[in-house]
Amino acid sequence: MEWWCRGISWGSGVPGLRWRGGRVSSLTYGQRLAFRAVGVRRCPGARGNPCPLEAVVPGRTTGGRCPECARLDRAHSVAADTFLDDPQPYRVYLAWFGPGMTKVGITAEARGEARLLEQGAVAFSWLGRGPLMAARRTEEVLRQALGVPDRVAYERKRAARHALPSAVDRAREVEELYRRAREVGGWTETLEPLEFAARDHVEAFHLDGLPPLDGTVAELVGGGVVTGRLLAAAGPDLHLLAPDGRCLALDTRLMGGWALERAGEGSAFTVPVVVPRAVDAAAQEGLF
C-alpha cells in the first residue's frame, strides 16, 4: 500500500507524520521506522488543493512544490507578509536553538507552542501579545536592535542538538535576550508585555543523550530505503539510529510528494546521505 506524506505535525506537543487525506500517525521514540520511496517525486499541491499538473519536482528541495503551487502556498502567509488583516491576537516570542543561536518571531496566540515546536526551538520565552501588525512591527524592531536574524539555518540547529548545554544555561541565555528586548523602547506602547518564563523542549524532542550526528539525508530517491530506530524529533527533523549504527537526520519536508511503502525487516538504509560540515554552532544564522 502506498502512502503520501505531508510532513510532520506537532499536535498536542507530540510528533506525528501527516498523510494525504488528513490522517496522522503518531511517532513514539524508540520505534522502528522503515519505508521505501516509490516512483518519482511529484508536487503535492498547496493549501489542500492537489497540483493540477502533478509536476515532477527535485528531490533535494525542502519545499517540494512546483512554482505555481509554491506561490499559492504563500498567497495568504503571515510569514510572507501577504496576510495582514488577521483579527486574532498574536504573540512575540524569543527562541533559542543552541549557544548563540536565537531569533525573534511571532505566532498566532491560538496556536500555543506549536510554532516553536515546528521550528525546533529548544528553549523559548514569550515576550508580548497584541494585534498582528503591532506584533510584526515589534518583531522587526527587535531584530534590528538585538542583532538577531529572521531565521536560523537547520544545519546549525541539527548540529547544536547533539551537544546542548544544561537547562540552566539554556534558560539563562533566553533570559538575557528577554532582558535586552525589554530595554528596547517603544514596543510596549502597542503590545502587552508578558513576564519572562523559560520553556524547554528537550524532553518533548527527546534530545537528552543524543549521540553525535553522522550524516543527514540529502534526498529520497525511487527505490531508496530509510530505516532505523527513532531517537529524537525536533522541528521537521527525525533523528534515526540506522542499522549500521550511524545517527542520521531526516528532514521530513523531503518526504512531501513521494509515494511511500513499507520496507521489509532487515532492509538497509540506502538513500543518499551527506556528512555534516564543521559548523560553528555559536554563529547566528499508519505506515509504521
Secondary structure, 3 states (H helix, E strand, C coil): CCEEEEEEECHHHCCEEEECCCCEEECCCCCEEEEEEECCCECCCECCECCCCCCECCCCCCCCCCHHHHHHHCCCCCCCCCCCCCCCCEEEEEEEEECCEEEEEEEEHHHCCHHHHHHCCCEEEEEEEECHHHHHHHHHHHHHHHCCCCCCCHHHHHHHHCCCCCHHHHHHHHHHHHHHHHHCCCHHHCCEECCCCCEECHHHHCCCCCCCCCEEECCCCCCCEEEEEEEEEECCEEEEECCCCCEEEEEHHHHCCCEEEECCCCCCCCCCEECCCCCCCCCCCCCC
